[in-house]
Amino acid sequence: MPAARPRLLYVTDLAYQARGRRYCDEDIHLTSRLRAHFDLALCHPVDAAALMDGFDAVVVRNSGPVLGYRKEYDAFRARALAAGTRVYNPLTGKADMAGKQYLLDLGAAGFPVIPTVDRAEDLDRLPAAERYVVKPKHGADSLGLRIVPGGEVAGLATGDVLIQPCVDFAYEVSFYFVDDDYQYALYAPDPERRWELRPYQATAADLEFARRFIDWNDLGYGIQRVDACRAADGGLLLVELEDVNPYLSLDALPEEARDAFVTAFTASLSRFAQGAPVPARR
């Protein structure tokens, strides 16, 4: 049975260098708040498998791209699944947690996703473009992403990368959820400055769009970030569904909204660490 104060192993890489952002500041803030409710220990992702026994739950936060420690991450997943360890986010995620094949699958199923293929013979399914985005299926945080001229793209479509047209869009916007509850949205008014974010007032149509992907992923517990772009026709297209360790950009929020998120996160973690059933969908 969990202790009166649940014991959490909080997995983060405080030294990870992100472009234009300090991931460590976010985790320092979150853990300082969580300590009021949990017995908490921090560890680097490569040490998680060896240290996770004896905790009521393992919380994976700003641990950096898995590509940097693939072997250790796979060992952590295998051990956690075999032992029935509670991992937050749960290891059943179907989006970035499993690679980026979901962009192809969702597009084929008719979801509003940025056009994506992975084979040269399917390039004619994409809108014509002068430039294309090429990124690894298991990439993250723009690692391995390239923008190439149209004349070069066919030779790169080897099945292990995704090909997308460089589409014109008004802005990128991200919707943040705890469990299946919407928390806040942030957007980048200038497409050239992706991480200069401002609070965004989501409309009912925006939230209907984002919830389609939250419902599809069906995690039950956890933090998810739905990244989208506003296309030329005014509609939203999914860019990414981050369900591994989404950076939250809490520093872009006003204090009241940041506190509301921490409250929701804390409540979710408390239920999860104590083995409470998945909350009913709203």
N, C-alpha and C positions, 0 to 999 in steps of 0.2 A: 504494500500500500504506500502511496506517496506520503512524504512527511507533511506536517502541518504547513510548513513553508516549502513549496516544491523546489527541488534542486534542478537548476538549469545549467547545461553546458552551452555557452554562447560562442559560436564559431565565427571568427572574423580574422582578417589580415589587416592589422592596424598600420602596417607599413606599405600597403598597396598604393601604388602611384597611379592615379586616374587623371586624365587630361582635364584641367580646369576645375577639379573637384577634390575635396579632402574627405574620402570615405570614412576615415578614422574618426573625424569629428562627429559624424552621425552616430556611430556606435558608442562613442564615449558618452554622448548625451543620452542615448537610449538605455545603456546599462546603468547609468547613474540614476535613472528613474526606476528601472526594473528592480534595483536592489531593495527598494522599499517593500517589495512583495515576494521576492524569491531569494533563495540562497544561490548565488551566481558565481560561475567561474568562466573565464575567457580562455580560448585556445586558438592556435593557428589551424587552418584546415588540414594540414598534413598530419596533425597530431590527434585529430578527432576520433579516429577509429580506436586508438590505444587508450583514450581517456574517457570514453563515453559511458562505460559501465558505472553504475552507482548513481546516475542522474535520472530524474524522472522524465526529462525530455532534452533533446538536443535542438538548439535553435541556430539555423544557418542564416547568417546575415551577410555583411559585406566581406565575403571571403574571396573575392576576386574571380576572374574567369577560370573555369575548370580546366581549360587547356594548359594552364600553368602547373597543374598537379594531377593530371589525369589518372595515373596509376593509384595514387593515394585516395582520390575521390572514389574510384571504382571499388577499392577495398573497403572504404567507409560504407558505401551503399550496400555492398554485399553483406557485410557484418551486421549492419543495422537491420536489414530485411530478415536475415536469418535469426536474429535475436528478438525481433519484434520491438525494437527500440522506437520510441516515439520521436520522430524527426519533424521539425517545423521549418519549412514547409514539408508536408508529407511527400514521400518519394514516389507517389503515384501520378505526379504531374505529367501531362501529355504535351506540354508546350516546350519552352526552351530547355526544361529539365531533360527532355528526351532528344535534344537536337532540334534542328529547324525543318525537319520533314513535314511538320504540321502545317507550315505555310502552303506547301504543295497540296496536302490533303484537304485543308479547309477551302482553298481556292477551287479544287475539283468538286467540292460539295456545295459550292455556290455561296460561300461566305464572302463578305466584302473585304478581301485581302489584296494588298498590292500585288499586281501580276507577277508570278514567279514560276520559273521552270528550272530543271536541272540537267536537261539533255539537249544536245545540239539539234536533234530532230524536232524538238518542241519549240524552238526559238520563234517560229512563225506564229505561235499563240500569243506572243507579247506584242504590245503596241510598238510600232516603229520608233526608234530613238537614235539620237546621235551618240549617246553614251549609255553604258550599262553598269549596274552595280554587280560585282561578283564577290560573294562572301562564303566562307566555309559553313558547311551544315552544322558543325559543332563549334562555331565561333561565338564570341561574346565581346561586348565592350569595343566593337569595331576592330578587334584583332583579325588580321588577315583580309580585311575588306579592301577591295580595289575598285576604282572607277576606270573603265576602259572604253576606247572607241568602239563603235559598232563593228568595224572590220576585224576586230581581234576577238570578239566574244565567242564565236563558234569554236575556236580552238581551246577555249578554257572550260567548255561545258562537258566535263568528264564524269558527271554523276555525283561527285563528292562536294560540289559547290552549288550554290543557288545563284541564278541569274535573274536580275530585275531591271526594268528600264529606269533610267533617271527621269522620274516624272516631275513635272512642275506642281508644286503645292503651295498653298497659302501659308501654312504653318504646321508644326507638329504639336500634338497634344497627348498627354498621358493621364490615364484615369487609375486611381489607386484604390484598392479594395483590401479590407481585412475580412477573412472568411468570405462570405458573399455580400458583405455590406460595403457600399460605396463610402469613401472617406473624403476625397478631395480630387481636384484636377489641376494640372499645371501645363502651361504651354510656352512655346518659344516663338514670340512674334516675328523674330528674324530667323529665317531658315538657315542662315549662315552661322548662327550662334546658338547651336542646339542646346547648350547648357545654361543659357541666360534665361531662366524660367520665371514666369509670373503666375499668380493664381488665375484660374480660368473658371468662369461660371458655366457649368455644364447644363445643357438643355435636356429636356425629357428625351428628345431624339438621340442626343449624344449618349445618355445613360442606357437607352435601349440597345444601341450599338455595342457599347462596352459589355453589357451584361450577357449578350449572346456568347461571348468568348469565355466569360467567367462560368456560365452555365455549362458550356461545352467541356471545360476542363474538369469541373466537378471535384475540386479538391476537398471541399468541406471546411477544412481549416487552412489558414495560411495567409500570407500577403502576396498579392498579385498586382502587376502593373500592366495595363493595356496601353501600348503605344500605337498611335495612329497618326495619319496625316490628312489634312483637309484638301481634297482633290480640287481640280479646276472646276468641276461641276457642282461643288459645294458639299459633296458627300464625304464621309470618312472611310478610309481604308486602313486595315490593320497593317502595321509595320512589324510588331513583335508582341508576343504575350510572354512576359517575363515571370516565371514561376519558380526560379531557383533561389536567387538572392537579390531581388530588385532594389536598386538604390532608390531612396525615397525622396531625396531633395527636400528634407524637412526644413532646411535653412531658408528656403524660398517661401515658406508659409508664415502668416502672422501668428503670433503666440497662441491665440485662442484655438486656431485650427491645429497647430502642432500639439497642443495639450489634448485636444479631442482625439487625435490619432493615437497618442501614447495611451490614453485611457482605453480605447478600443483594442489596441494591441495587447495591453496588459490583461484585459478581461479574457480575450481569446486564448492567450498563453496559459492563463490559470485554468480554464476549462480543459484545454488540451493536455496539460501536464497531469491533471487529475483523472484523465481518461473519460471525460464526459462525452456523451453521444454528440455527433455532429449536429449543430443547431439546425432547426427547421428553416428551409428557405423562405425568404420574404418576398 
